[in-house]
Amino acid sequence: MPIVELTDVSKSYGSNVLFQGVNLAIEDGRIYGLRGPNGSGKSVLFRLMTGFVLPDTGSITIDPRYRDPRNTFPQEFGIVIDRPGYMAGRTGLDNLLSLAQIRGVIGEAEVREAMRGFGLDPDSSTKVGRYSLGMKQKLSLVQATMEGQRVLILDEPFNALDHSSSEALRERLATHRESGGTVVMTSHNEGDFAVLADEIHEIDRGTLIHTR
């Protein structure tokens, strides 16, 4: 079965109808590109897919492999939506260690390795509140991948990254797919979709159109 399947999903906020009768199936081992203009609802669609927001009508089904009946949200999902909030007065390492303690599946050594993999120094004394936009973006990507998450839901993952960091992320996402992982991502850069996406879906007036 699909990892995530949306069936006739509709979602409105007041009089603003974002989605009407949306259908989408996310399969293992593929990269999905989602595009649409600002305000079209890309972030809301990601929140629907991950259980942070419930649909008004329709259903969203998550493969039982990724569900724990004790938890509301899916397991093995790495999520970057509107950049996670961090404790500005603590270092990047301290923030990530606090997150790692929630599930307890990795320790400090794995967190340090994940940070170095994205070009962040785990021994830096710089507090997150003083991070540049690019460093904050890297920190978000570390938290989404440091536990070996198999399904990555990434809203603008290339935002604020320099050229070399963007190239490294493209290679990382392609390798993730080759190992059987799944990625659903947005990007304002068509080049990211051209290089990575197996499928592209476009939000058009509240519906999803499969464009490739």
C-alpha positions in Angstrom: 0.0 0.0 0.0 1.1 3.6 -0.4 3.0 5.2 2.5 0.5 8.1 2.5 -2.7 8.2 0.5 -5.1 11.1 0.3 -8.6 10.3 -0.9 -11.0 13.1 -1.9 -9.4 15.5 0.7 -10.8 18.9 1.2 -9.6 21.7 3.5 -10.9 25.2 4.1 -10.1 28.0 6.5 -13.2 30.1 6.8 -14.2 31.1 3.3 -10.8 30.3 1.8 -11.0 26.9 0.1 -7.5 25.6 -0.2 -8.2 22.0 -1.4 -11.2 20.3 -2.9 -11.3 16.6 -3.6 -7.5 16.1 -3.7 -6.2 12.6 -4.4 -2.5 11.6 -4.0 -0.6 8.4 -3.3 3.0 8.5 -2.1 5.0 5.3 -2.8 8.2 3.9 -1.5 11.5 4.8 -3.2 10.4 7.9 -5.1 11.0 11.7 -5.0 7.8 13.8 -5.4 7.9 17.5 -6.3 5.1 19.7 -5.2 4.8 23.1 -6.7 2.4 26.0 -6.6 2.4 29.8 -6.1 2.8 31.3 -2.7 -0.4 31.0 -0.7 -1.6 28.0 -2.7 -1.4 25.7 0.3 1.8 23.7 -0.1 2.6 23.8 3.6 -1.0 23.0 4.6 -0.9 19.9 2.3 2.3 18.8 4.1 0.6 19.3 7.5 -2.4 17.2 6.3 0.0 14.4 5.1 1.7 14.3 8.4 -1.3 14.6 10.7 -0.6 18.1 12.1 -3.9 19.2 10.4 -7.0 17.2 9.8 -9.0 17.4 6.6 -12.6 18.7 6.5 -13.7 15.9 4.3 -12.0 12.9 2.7 -9.5 10.5 4.3 -5.7 10.3 4.8 -4.3 6.8 5.3 -0.8 6.1 6.5 0.8 2.7 6.0 0.7 0.8 9.3 4.5 0.3 9.1 4.8 4.0 9.9 2.1 4.2 12.6 2.5 3.6 16.3 -0.9 3.4 18.0 0.5 5.2 21.1 1.4 8.3 19.0 -0.6 10.7 16.9 2.1 11.4 14.3 3.7 8.9 11.9 7.0 7.3 12.8 10.1 7.4 10.6 9.0 10.7 9.0 11.6 13.5 8.8 9.7 16.8 8.5 10.8 20.3 7.7 7.7 22.7 7.5 8.2 26.4 8.1 11.5 25.7 9.8 11.1 24.1 13.3 11.4 26.3 16.3 14.6 26.1 18.4 15.8 27.3 21.7 17.7 30.4 20.6 19.9 30.6 23.6 21.3 27.1 23.2 23.8 25.7 20.7 22.8 23.6 17.7 24.2 20.5 19.4 22.2 21.1 22.6 19.0 21.7 20.6 19.4 18.5 18.6 20.3 16.4 21.7 17.1 17.5 23.3 15.2 16.4 20.2 17.0 13.1 20.1 16.0 12.3 23.7 12.3 12.2 22.7 12.6 8.9 20.8 15.9 7.8 22.2 17.0 5.9 19.1 20.3 7.8 18.6 22.9 9.3 21.0 25.4 12.2 21.0 27.8 10.5 18.6 25.1 10.1 15.9 24.0 13.6 16.4 27.5 15.0 16.0 28.0 12.9 12.9 24.8 14.2 11.4 25.7 17.8 12.0 29.1 17.4 10.4 27.4 15.7 7.4 25.6 19.0 6.8 28.6 21.2 7.4 27.8 22.3 11.0 30.4 22.2 13.7 28.9 20.3 16.7 31.6 21.9 19.0 30.7 25.5 18.1 29.6 27.6 21.0 27.5 29.8 18.8 23.9 30.0 20.0 21.2 29.2 17.4 19.8 32.7 17.8 22.9 33.9 16.1 22.9 31.4 13.3 22.6 32.6 9.7 19.6 31.6 7.7 21.7 29.0 5.9 22.9 27.5 9.2 19.3 27.4 10.5 18.2 25.6 7.4 21.0 23.0 7.8 20.0 22.5 11.4 16.4 21.8 10.3 17.7 19.3 7.7 19.8 17.6 10.4 16.8 17.1 12.7 14.8 15.7 9.8 17.4 13.1 8.9 19.6 12.3 11.9 17.5 9.3 13.1 17.6 7.7 9.7 14.0 8.7 8.8 12.8 6.8 5.7 10.2 9.4 4.6 11.3 13.0 4.2 8.6 15.7 4.0 10.7 18.8 3.1 9.2 22.3 2.5 11.8 24.3 0.5 14.8 22.3 1.7 17.2 24.3 -0.5 16.1 27.7 0.9 19.1 29.8 2.0 21.7 27.1 1.1 24.8 28.1 -0.9 25.7 26.4 -4.1 27.9 23.7 -2.7 25.5 22.9 0.1 22.6 22.7 -2.4 24.7 20.3 -4.5 25.5 18.2 -1.5 21.8 18.0 -0.5 20.8 16.9 -4.0 23.3 14.1 -3.8 22.0 13.1 -0.4 18.4 13.1 -1.5 19.2 11.0 -4.6 21.1 8.5 -2.4 18.2 8.4 0.0 15.9 7.4 -2.9 18.3 4.8 -4.2 18.3 3.2 -0.7 14.5 2.9 -0.9 13.7 6.1 1.0 11.0 8.5 -0.1 11.0 12.3 -0.4 8.2 14.8 -0.9 9.5 18.3 -1.4 8.7 21.8 -2.6 11.1 24.1 -4.3 11.0 27.5 -6.2 13.9 26.2 -8.3 12.7 24.2 -11.3 16.2 22.8 -11.6 15.8 20.9 -8.3 12.7 19.1 -9.7 14.5 18.5 -13.1 17.4 16.8 -11.3 15.5 14.9 -8.6 11.8 14.5 -9.0 10.3 11.2 -10.3 6.8 12.8 -10.2 5.7 16.5 -10.1 2.3 17.6 -8.8 1.1 21.1 -9.2 -1.5 22.9 -7.0 -4.0 24.5 -9.3 -7.1 26.2 -7.8 -7.5 23.8 -5.0 -6.7 20.6 -6.9 -3.6 18.6 -7.7 -2.5 18.1 -11.2 0.0 15.4 -12.1 2.3 17.2 -14.5 5.1 14.6 -14.8 
